[in-house]
Each structure stands twice: as structure tokens, then as C-alpha cells.
Amino acid sequence: MSQTEAVIHLVAGGVAGTVGAIVTCPLEVVKTRLQSSQSGFTTQIPLIAQERISSTCNTFGTQRRYGPSPSSQSMSLVKCLKHIIKHEGPLALFKGLGPNLVGVAPSRAVYFLTYSQAKMFWNGCLPKETPIVHILSASCAGFMACTLTNPIWFVKTRLQLDLNKDNRITVKQCVAQIYRKSGIKGFYKGITASYMGISETIIHFVIYEAVKAKLIEHRLKNVQNYDTTKNYRDFLEFMVAGGLSKTIASCMAYPHEVARTRLREEGNKYHRFWQTLGLVAKEEGIRGVYRGLGTQLVRQIPNTAIMMATYEAVVYLLSVRFINYEDA
């Protein structure tokens, strides 16, 4: 891969990730709250009221001891969104967007760059464009992206779980709090779950590449004079391929997301990946392991569709502008 091509994939990945993150941020907040052990839909109680309750029955100590509201797990997506707006304000739907934007551009850029380079490498060692090539390429890309950006996602999750309306914790305060309590190591809590999540990425890209190849093959068979120039139909097909592949991958590998969110919560209840999944399954049943899946699918399908179509579009436009396609 030439330096120009590498830069193109880097830029395309960053743009694609940023667009997808902005469009689906409110759904990301709801999903993270549902994955949390406290659900994240408790209602804030004024300090004076807390003191009265505490002195009366000594039931509530601090705000963090409140469990989920009784109806939180039965809330629809729309009700969850309305609940957050009512109790925390509209801006709460975009909690964690700052770190998300800071992290998503380099994360997706690193991911797509590593994936494209790894695919070229494995294509040179193994039969070209086979599932094993896509699996190895996605594994390399997922490992690299997780390792480099886990601290950013850790901070983002903490911000999204913050229930304060008037005194919201800032990114600086969150970083300082984590560092003061656990040091640098604290920012990598839950990274094991992120590595387990590479399996989702593998499934996603293997299916995506297979569907995209079938669509291209179908086009070649049914169009006599196939034009390599991309049009709106090509990008609609990329969106369908991306959405379909991500939906299947999310359903198969979703429990790692719940484990990752629980490991990033404050407290010492959850320690390791398998211990966390076992504890959640024991206390909440199999439904607990899949909490938030519906919201995840509602978020991931448009997010992935937008991201993959944007990525393919940016790669195509930049390639046309900076690379002579006739020689490719």
C-alpha cells in the first residue's frame, strides 16, 4: 500500500466514525445506561430530601446507593429518552460525546488503516479475499484499536453513567478521579472485555466482505457494461451490507458489551470478564446479560450503515482525486 492510499484509509475511517458517532449519540447514552447495574434511570433527589430520608429510616446513604427505578427495565426506548430529558435535560443525551469524538476519529482511523494494511499483507500470504484473510485482518485491527483507545472509551462510559444534572462532572474531573483512585492502570479496566469484543468485529467484517462480494458479483452478472464509477445504488448496498453484518455480529457477541460497561462502573463488585458475566447471569438471569440489546441494535444498524457507506464514499472520492484509477 502506497503512502497516499494509507492516508486515504486513515482519513476515511476518521470521517466515517465521527459522522456515525454524532448521529447516534443519544442512543449510545441510553444503551450504556441500560447495560449498567444501576440502569442509570434513577431520579435525582435534592440534598435536603436525602437528609430527611436518611434521618428517618437510614435507608439511603449516598446517591450511588440508589437502585434502578422499578419501571426502568420495562421502559421503551422513547420513554428512556424522555426520562433523561425530563430529569437531566436535553444535553444529557450527548454526555460523553466529547471523548467519543476525540476517540472515534483516531479509533476508526487506526482500525480501518490497520485493517486495509493487514488485508494486503494476509492476501500476500494466503489465498486472496478468503474468510481467513478477513478474520486475521479484523483481529489485527480490533486489537490495535482497543489497545490504543481504551482510556478514552473508559472516560466516555463514566461520563454517560453520571446522573448529575446541575453539577455535571467534566472530562478533566473524571480523568483526575480515575487516576487518583487507580492510577494509569485504572484507565484499562475492562480492556479484557474489549479484546473479547474483537470476535464481534471479526464476525461483522467477514459477513460484510462476503455480502459486498456477492452484491458486486450480482452486478457483474446482470450488467453487461459494468461501470466502475460509484453511484447512489452502490452506497445504498454498502449501507445494507454494513447494517446486516453488524446486526448479526451484535446479537452473537453482545454479552461482552454488558461486561465491559459493568467493569467500567465505580465500585469493586466486578473484577474480571468471566467473573462479571457469571455474576450478572446469576443475579439477573440471561436477560441481564443481554440488557440494552434492543437499543444497541437500533443504534448500531444506522450507525454502522452510515459509517460503512461514509467510509466507502470517502475512500472512493479521495482515490478518484489523488490516485489514477486507470492504473489501479
HELIX and SHEET records of a PDB file:
HELIX    1   1 GLN A    3  VAL A   23  1                                  21    
HELIX    2   2 CYS A   25  GLN A   35  1                                  11    
HELIX    3   3 LEU A   47  CYS A   57  1                                  11    
HELIX    4   4 GLN A   63  ARG A   65  5                                   3    
HELIX    5   5 SER A   72  SER A   74  5                                   3    
HELIX    6   6 LEU A   77  GLU A   88  1                                  12    
HELIX    7   7 PRO A   90  PHE A   94  5                                   5    
HELIX    8   8 LEU A   97  CYS A  125  1                                  29    
HELIX    9   9 PRO A  131  GLN A  160  1                                  30    
HELIX   10  10 VAL A  171  SER A  182  1                                  12    
HELIX   11  11 ILE A  184  TYR A  188  5                                   5    
HELIX   12  12 ILE A  191  MET A  196  1                                   6    
HELIX   13  13 ILE A  198  ASN A  222  1                                  25    
HELIX   14  14 TYR A  232  ALA A  253  1                                  22    
HELIX   15  15 PRO A  255  ARG A  264  1                                  10    
HELIX   16  16 PHE A  273  VAL A  289  1                                  17    
HELIX   17  17 LEU A  293  PHE A  322  1                                  30    
HELIX   18  18 TYR A  325  ASP A  327  5                                   3    
END                                                                             
